[in-house]
């Protein structure tokens, strides 16, 4: 879909994709390694994007372009060139007011943005800028939906370590996480229960865990 036009330049954003499903089948004997997802479930609409790893602060004519590390950009195409565009105005006029969106290029694919073009009524062209690092992510385009994961983090003595993660805006970076511990049963399999999710662990060590998932987290 077209986002906007800058003079004779068209900026397009790909349509959102509907991602729905779960990572592990209920009732199936499953083995995952330490650090991997034991169970995850998701239902959200997303577009590809990027998140800044560094603070961005550069100039364009008499204006300033700035955004903090952690700011998200949406993947776009400018005259078929891959770019990443701001989701809010981040170009500031001489009075310090945000007035325009900005789009950025990584033409040598080194995970650093090194050129910028304002999203203006007239095409002023792109301009080199000091490189700013970024990483790819997925952005929740609707502000609704959910994604959560339960990760296996190994065993300490007779204690199972599991991490619960929730994702909200960036579907590649958790917005919330909680470390969970469970005592391994000496009499047989160990039941893991958390917010409606239920799994039975049959074998666990610091390499992998063998388990069966029975239900997911309550929405």
N, C-alpha and C positions, 0 to 999 in steps of 0.2 A: 504494500500500500504506500502511497505517497505521503511523506511527512510534511514537506514544505518545499518551496522552490526559492533558490537564491539567484535572481536574474534568470539566465538561461540554464541554470544548474538545478537538477531535480534531486532531492534527497528522499530516498525510499527506505522504509523499515519493513522487514519481512513480517508476515502475519504471525500471530502467536500460535503456538502448538499446544494441544491439550495432552498433558501427560497424566496418565492414570494407571495405577497398578500396585503391585507389591513385589518385593525382592525374593521372598521365600514362600514356597507353597505350603499351605496348611496340611498337617498330617504326614509330611514327607521327611524321612530320615535325611538330615543335612549336616554337612561338615564345612566350617569356615575357619580361616586362619586368624591369628591374633591381629587386631586392627581392622578386620573386615566387618561388614554389616551382617548381624545375625538375622534381623528382620527390619524391613523398611516398608512404609506404605505412603502413597502420594496420590494427590488429585489436584492439579493446578494447571493454569495456562501460563506459558512462559515464552519469552523472547531471549535470544542470545544477547549477551552484553559483556561489559568489562568493568572491573573495579580498579580504581587508582591505588597504586602501592605507595606513591609519594604525593606530597602536596604539590599542587599545580599553581604556578603564579608566573604569568608572562604578559607581555604587552601586545597590543595590536592597534597601530596608529595611536590615537590619543586615549584608547580604552585599555582596561586591565581585564585579563582572563584569569580567574582563580577558582579553585575547588580544593577541598581537603583530601588527604589520603582516606580511602574508603568510599569516596563518591562513586556512584555508578553511572555508566554510559550505556546507551543502547546501540547494538550493532545496526549499521545502516549501509546504504550504497549511495555514493555521490557520483553521478555519471558512470555507474558500474564499478567504481572504485570502492573497496571495502573501507569503511570508516566507523568511528564510534562517536555518537552525538550525545550531548548533555540532555538530561530529562527536565531540567529547569534552566532559566537564564543564568549564565555564569560569566557573561561579559558585562563589565561595569563601565558606565560612562564617567566623565570627569567629576560628577557630583557623587559618585559612589553608589549609584543605583543600578541594579541588575536589569539589563535591557534586551539582551539577545542570547539565544542558544549558541553553542559552539560545537563544531565537529572536528575530529582529530584523525590523523593518519599514522599508520605504522607500515610504511612501504617496503621496508626491508625485513619485516616479520621477525624482529628481535625482541618483541614484547616491550617495546618502548615507543611511546607516541612522540613524533618529532616534527609534526606539521599541524597547523590549525587553520580552519576556515570559519568565519562567522556565518550564521544563518540569517542573512540580511535580505532586504528587498532587492538589492543590487549585488551582483557577484563581484566581490572585491578580490577574489583569489585567495589561495592558501599561502601561508607564511611559515617558514621554519621557526622552531622554538626549541628551548632546552629540553632534552629528552625526559620523559616522565614514564616510570615503570607502571605496568598494569598486568592483571591476570584476567583470564576469561571466566565468565560466570553465566548463570541463567537468572533472569529477572522475572519475578511473578508479575505478569502484566495486568492482572485483574484486581490484585490486592485481596483476593479471596483464596480459598483452597487451603491445602495443607501438605506438609511433607515431614515425616519423622523417621528416625533410625535408632536402632539399638545395636551398639557395636560391642564386640568381644575384646576385652583388654587383658586377657590372661588370668592367671590364678596365683594367689599369694597364700601359701600354706593351704588351709582348707576354705579360702575365701575366693569366690568368683568375682571378677571385676567387669562391670558392664557400664557403658556410657549411653545415656539417652540424649538425642539431639533433635531439636525442632528448627525448621527453616521457615522464614516468613517472606522477606522481600528478595534476598539473594538465595537462589536454590542450590548454590554451591558452597555457601558459607552459613553455618548455623547461627541463628539469632539467640538460641538458648541451649544450654546443655547441663546435664546433671549426672554426676558419678554415682553409680549404684553398686552395692556389694551384697552378696548372698553366700550363706554358709553351705558348703557342700555336704550333702547328706551322707552319712557313713552306712546307712541301711539300704541304699539303692539310688535310683535316679533323683535328681534335684529339680524341684519345680521353681521356675522363675515367673513371678507375677508383678506387673507394674502397670497401673492405670488401665486395666482391662486386658493388656497383652499377657499371654501365658505361653511359656515354653517349658519343655522338659529336657534337662541336660543329662546325657548318659555318660559322657566322657569328656574331660577337660584337662588341658595342661597348658604350658606356655608356648605351645606351637599352634594348637587348634582346639576346637570344641565340636562335639557331636551332639546334636539336639533335634527335637521335633517342635515346630511351632504349631500352636493350637488356635490362637486368636490374636487380633491386633489391638492397638491402643484405642480406647474410646475417643470418638471425635467430639 
